[in-house]
Amino acid sequence: AAATRPVVIGNGLLPIDRSLESHWVRPGAATAVRLRPDDLLTVLNRDGGQIAELTVLDAEGGEDAAAIGARADGEATVLRGLSGNGGAEGFLGQLHASGLIPDEAKALRLFAADTPRGATETFTVEREATAIVAAPGGRVVEGDWPASPLMVEVKRATPRAFDEVELPAPLAEPRLDFRVDK
């Protein structure tokens, strides 16, 4: 009997779409994304059962959930926890410098403990803002479910130019810097 060959359903890699950005939100942490008018912000609960906290800030660091057509309905527990755990340097320090007061931050709570895998929430951005998506989690040793990661996708209304994309900060200072000639 002749063996049947597998059929290619689609190409292996998707083409690069400069208007689509994906960002991980680590369990118990937060990720900040700058938004522009008419962008689409989607929060994806890949594993299900993970609550998300979405805090939206205006240019001065004040709460502005109306920028995505929503209203903050609870405390931003992850941001408050980061300020108490010495997280004021780096990420939270930059937000604090722009006017955010972590102890007063409000958040829109997305999803619930019984949310199915793959659930999404999508918002259309009305004006420039910064979205902070957090994945709160309890202590497993106290009987809480472990936190799981979330995914944030931003579909830009206007794709970013190549020179506009920020590179991440270096992880460490270079130890040796030299040029290799041909």
PyMOL commands that set and color helices and strands:
alter all, ss='L'
color gray80, all
select helices_A, chain A and resi 65-68+77-84+91-97+102-104+140-142+162-164
alter helices_A, ss='H'
color red, helices_A
select strands_A, chain A and resi 20-25+30-35+40-45+52-57+74-75+106-110+119-124+129-134+150-155
alter strands_A, ss='S'
color yellow, strands_A
deselect
rebuild
show_as cartoon
